[in-house]
Amino acid sequence: MRWVALAVVIGLAGCTAAEPPPSPPENLVILSIDTLRPDHLSLYGYHHPTSEHLDRLARRSAVFDQAITVHVTTAPAHATVLTGRWPADHGIVRNGLRLADGVTTLAEVFAARGWATGAFVSGWTLERHTGLDRGFEVYDDALDGPGAGARRAGGLTTDRAIGWLELQATGGRPFFLFLHLFEPHWPYDPPAADALRFLPGQYELATIGRPVHIERRLSVNRLDGLERREYVARYDGEIAVADRLLGRLLDALDRLGLARRTAVVVLSDHGETLVEREWAMDHGGRPYDEQARVPLVLHIPGDRSAGRRVADQVSLLDVAPTALELLGVDPPAGLPGRSLLALARGEAPSSGLGPAFVTAGCLPERVPHIEAPLRPHAVVRAVRLPGLKLVEYPLADGGWHPELFDLGADPGETVNLAPARPELVSGLHAELDRWQGQRRADLEATGFELDPGVAEALRALGYDGD
């Protein structure tokens, strides 16, 4: 009996012994799902189940509820993710430009330290003409051709990426993978069954014959109620397609024995205006929240960040320093962002009134509600604080057209408070001037904090949290 008792004691001791802490991740995957609005993900409270696989990953990850892009266009935002620099500093301030000389990429940093590096992209805006291939041993940008809209179906891109992962599983080197999916970018043309999932009681799409590849910039006033619902459902259907591809990627990491050693970041470059404004179903030119907010999910296997929701406002500028700290690499000098690991783990105090800055190219036709002449292709700029945002459009005669929004009372940004709050507009305008003045060619921009006086005035107005 004593042997039985001893066996029971040993067994109980084994059950209660603390498991060894997980090893830090060796590998990193950044998955960018282009043009993805967080408010159309079930993970962020959407009423349709669009993101089953992302939801599953999020339950084991840190989820950032207020992540903000730096630019509402694809190439500038992605260049910031892959360099940690503001668009004005890395040189890609609109699609079609090339990364400035001397700007270091994440891939270059990792490759110099022995990581295998691979990138697989699905849209022309990220082809190697951008210079974003720097540091990648493999940069797969073989798109489907002009007839497909200079893009590649996400399934093909994911197949290529998984094939590369299979090689890494036996290669013995840590790796950095960047995977870019173009779904749900326009045109919204998922399999009809995926769109119909979000149209209860409807069995076919009335808009299927519309030439969506050509007639992109539809006035919302020209769409009837059925068309509006269908275009939104088509967008949601594309999200479901991208979500399935995420599921395939996660399954491949499991199958190859890489999941326990691989951190995964899921994000988007910007969101999308759907039918809430004139010039419907588009992005660029308007840094309102449907374009400025992005999803951000950080998965670290076995980490104490699992299951956390982070309410602090963060920026895509923070992704690169987070990735570097995650893999134990010192960041290049002068990165203006911050690592989010402490926030994700609940080890850092709230960032309070930290601002997020967003830019766009000025496209006057997209903002017909502004009657004053605007300066085309100049910079639209915005500063976003928890609960408050100032957007400034450049006027043709100099100066700015300001739009001030109370995001708590008016999350759709429909009521411009600027005429009624000139003192607040003036203070935030000065902050934008100060921030923009720090963007300079020598790339030595440093971190940015609100002026204490402005911060105190905002606290007095109640803008000190969500």
HELIX and SHEET records of a PDB file:
HELIX    1   1 ARG A    2  THR A   16  1                                  15    
HELIX    2   2 PRO A   38  HIS A   40  5                                   3    
HELIX    3   3 SER A   42  TYR A   44  5                                   3    
HELIX    4   4 GLU A   52  ALA A   58  1                                   7    
HELIX    5   5 THR A   74  THR A   83  1                                  10    
HELIX    6   6 PRO A   87  HIS A   90  1                                   4    
HELIX    7   7 LEU A  106  ALA A  112  1                                   7    
HELIX    8   8 TRP A  124  LEU A  126  5                                   3    
HELIX    9   9 ARG A  128  THR A  130  5                                   3    
HELIX   10  10 PRO A  146  ALA A  148  5                                   3    
HELIX   11  11 GLY A  154  ALA A  169  1                                  16    
HELIX   12  12 ALA A  192  LEU A  196  1                                   5    
HELIX   13  13 ALA A  206  GLY A  209  5                                   4    
HELIX   14  14 VAL A  220  ARG A  222  5                                   3    
HELIX   15  15 GLY A  225  ARG A  255  1                                  31    
HELIX   16  16 ALA A  259  ARG A  261  5                                   3    
HELIX   17  17 ASP A  289  ALA A  292  1                                   4    
HELIX   18  18 LEU A  316  ASP A  318  5                                   3    
HELIX   19  19 VAL A  319  LEU A  326  1                                   8    
HELIX   20  20 LEU A  341  ALA A  344  1                                   4    
HELIX   21  21 PRO A  364  ARG A  366  5                                   3    
HELIX   22  22 ALA A  418  ALA A  420  5                                   3    
HELIX   23  23 PRO A  422  GLY A  437  1                                  16    
HELIX   24  24 PRO A  452  ALA A  460  1                                   9    
SHEET    1   A 8 VAL A 138  ASP A 140  0                                        
SHEET    2   A 8 ALA A 116  PHE A 120  1                                        
SHEET    3   A 8 PHE A 175  LEU A 181  1                                        
SHEET    4   A 8 ASN A  27  ILE A  33  1                                        
SHEET    5   A 8 THR A 262  LEU A 267  1                                        
SHEET    6   A 8 ARG A 293  HIS A 299 -1                                        
SHEET    7   A 8 ALA A  62  ILE A  68 -1                                        
SHEET    8   A 8 ARG A 309  SER A 315  1                                        
SHEET    1   B 4 ALA A 356  GLY A 361  0                                        
SHEET    2   B 4 VAL A 379  LEU A 385 -1                                        
SHEET    3   B 4 LEU A 388  PRO A 394 -1                                        
SHEET    4   B 4 TRP A 400  ASP A 406 -1                                        
END                                                                             
